[in-house]
Structures are given as structure tokens and as C-alpha cells.
Amino acid sequence: GLDGDLRRRCADAMGRRDMPGFAIGGLSGGEEKSSFWRMVAISTEVLPKDRPRYLMGVGYAVDLVVCCALGCDMFDCVYPTRTARFGTALTSVGHSTLHLKNKEFATDFLPVDPNCSCSTCQSTTRAYLHALFINREAVACHYLTVHNVAYQLELMRRLRQSLLDQCFPTFVCDFMATAYPDKDYPQWAVDALAAVNIYLH
């Protein structure tokens, strides 16, 4: 829930147990993002830092990056696969997604994401996938699922590498600048990152 005191007490009690890791739940249910990040921060502040903290149901790219900054280690979400079934592709440029069912993609012969090395991007085009979706071919969902999962795996691979290279704040700022080229960052993300001394500019 969104009661910070109860969440702190719960996290403290859970943290006293000899468990291999801890799940953070009760969020990603439509609450305001300003409340969402504060509850995540309370949980990660209290839970042991020497064991994995798993945030349930979070899958948007910006949420993944911000919540990693807040101290989360693992995530799960239906978002990349569910959104693929609706013809929506996740891309590395801009925070908007590609809706491949739209007719603008009927003659677009670029890969879904020119920066992606997944098998879908290496073997298909936006126009091809558009045609598959328009003709209700089930394989369209498979192609796009492969891409969307590959996108998120690559995002997390790069994020992890930035931690190992000790340049995580730079990674976060670069990611946000790419996602929001006009620097119209969501205020909740600005506030959440500032809470852990990462400042967007």
C-alpha cells in the first residue's frame, strides 16, 4: 500500500528474517508515480542491502532505470509481451513506442529498432510486421515479443555494466536524455533520482 509508516514497519520485520531475498509488492496498480517511487525508496532503504530486492510488476523502461537507482535488483512484468500482442514495439530512442498496426508503417522498410541486434530486427522490417498484424497473423506477436524482450534484456545488460564500470549516474542521465530528447522529464523521475543524488539537466 501507500502508507509509508506501515510499509517501513513491514520491511523492517521482513528484513529480520533469514531469507535469500525480498519482494516489494503492492505497487504498480495505478497509483500516482510520486507515491510509487517514495514507497519503493522506503522499502529499499529498510530492506537488507546484501540480498536481492525484487520489485514486482514493474516493466516500463524508465521505471526500471529509476527503480534500479532507488536500490531494486530484479523485476518482472507482462508489459513487453502484452504490448507486443497489441503491435507495440519498444525502442531505444524516445520514450514513445512504435504502434506497428498504424498505416504509417505500411511502407517503412527500417527494422523495428535500427540499434537492436535481435533476430526480429535483423530479419524483418516495420512494413513486414505491419502487414502481418493487419492480416492477423499470429507470428507477428512472436516476432515483436522477441524484440521487446531483447530490448529490455539489453537495457538491463547495459545498466548492469554501468554499475560494474562505476558510471551508473552517467548511464542514467544518458538514458533519460535519449528517452526525453526535449528534456521534458517526468517530475516524479526527477524527484526520485534527486533523492539518490542523480541530477538530470
N, C-alpha and C positions, 0 to 999 in steps of 0.2 A: 504493500500500500504506500500511501504518500505521507504517512505520519512519521516524521523524521525521528522522533524520540523512540517510538515503538520499533522502527527499523534498526536504530542503533542498539537498542536492548537485545533484539533478536540476533543481530550479527555478533554481538558480544557473547551471547550464550552459545551460539553455533561455533564460534571461534575457539571456545574452550574444549570442544570435542576433538578427539584424536582422529581426524578424518583426512583422507588424501587430498581433498579439495572441497570447494564450497560453491554452491549455486546461488545466484542472485536472481530472484524472480519477482513476480507481482508488478512488473512494469511492461512497457510496450503494449499497453492496452488502450491507447488513445489519450493518455494524459498529456498535459502541456509539457513541451520539451524542457521548459525551465524547471519544472518539478522533476521530470525524468532524470536529468543529469545530476541534480542535487541528491536524489535518493541513491543513484549509483555511487556518487562520491562518498556519501555516508557509509555505504556498505563496504567499499574498498578501503576506506580509512580504518575501519574497525576490524575487518577480517584479517587473519594472518597473512603476512606478505610472502611467506616462504612456501605457500601452497597455492595451486591454481584457483583463480576466481572466475567462475563461468557465468556469463550473463545470458539469460535465457531469452530467446525470441527476438534478438536484435540482428538486423541484416543489411540495413541501408549503409552504403559506403561511408558517409560522413559520420553516422552513428558509431560504426566500427572504429574509425580512427579516433574520434573523441573519447569513446569509452576505453580504448586502449590507453590513451593518455591519462585517464582517470584511474587506471590500475586493473582493468579487466584483461584476462588472458585468453578466454575461449568464448565462443558464441555458437548459436545455432539459429536458423531461421528458414522458413519456407520461401522467403522473398525471391531469391534468384531463380528458383524453379517455377514457382507460381507465376511470377511475372513473365517468364518465358512462354508459358502456355497462353498468355494473352498477346503474344507477339511483341513484347517489350524487351529491348536489349540494353544491357548495362555497358557504358563506355567509359574510357579513361579521360575523356575531355568534356568538360562542362558537367554540371550537376543534373542536367536534363537527360532523359533516356530517349532512345530511338523507338518509335512506335512503328514497327515494320509493316503493319497492316495498312498504314496510310498510303494513299496513292502516290505521294511524292517519291516513294522508294521504288516505284514500278520500273523506272529506268536508271536507277542508281547502281552502278556496277562496282562500287567500292566494297571491300569487306565490311562486315559489321563494325569492326574497330581496326583501323589500319595499324594500331600499335599492339595488337594482340596476336600471339603465335598459336592460338588453339586450332584444333583441326577444322572447326567451323569457319574461322576467319581465313584459314589457308586454302579452303576448298570451295567456298560459296561466296555469293555476293548478296547485297541487300535486295537487289531486284529478284534474285532467285528465291530468297526466303519470303519476300513479299508474295510472289506467285504461289508458293506453297501454302502460305497462310490463307490467301484469298480462296484457294481451291480446297481448303480444309484438309490438307494432307497432314496426317499425324506426325510425320517425320520432321515437319517444321519445328514442332515443340522440342523434339530431341536435339536438333541442331542448335537451337537457341539455348536450351538448357546446358549443353556442353559449353557454349560460350560464356553464359552468365556465371556458371560455377568456376570456370577458368579465370574469369575476370576477378572474382573475389579471392580465389586462391593466390593469384599473382599480387593483388593488393596486399594481402596479409604476408606474403613472402617478402615483399619489399619493406613492409612495416617492420617485420622481424629483423631483417638485415640492418635496417637503420638503428635498431636498438643495439645489435651486436657491434655496429660501427660507431656507436655513441654519437649519432647525429639525428636522433629522433625528433627533436624540436624543428630542425630544418626540414625533415621529411614532412611533418605535419603542415608547416607553413607552405611548402611547395605543393602538397596535395590540395590544400584549401584554395590556393591561388589558381590551380588548374581547374578545380571544380567550380570556382566562382570567379571567372576572369574579370568581371566588373567589380570584384571585391564587395559584393552585396552579401557578405557573410550573415548567416542567421545569428541573431543576438545570443540565443541560448548557447551556440557553439563558441562564440567569442567569450562569453562569460565562463563556460566550463573550462576552456583551455587556459584562460587567465588564472583560474583557480589553481592550476598546476604550473604556473609561470611560463606558459607558452602564449606569446602575444602575436596576434595577427595584425599585419599592417600592409 
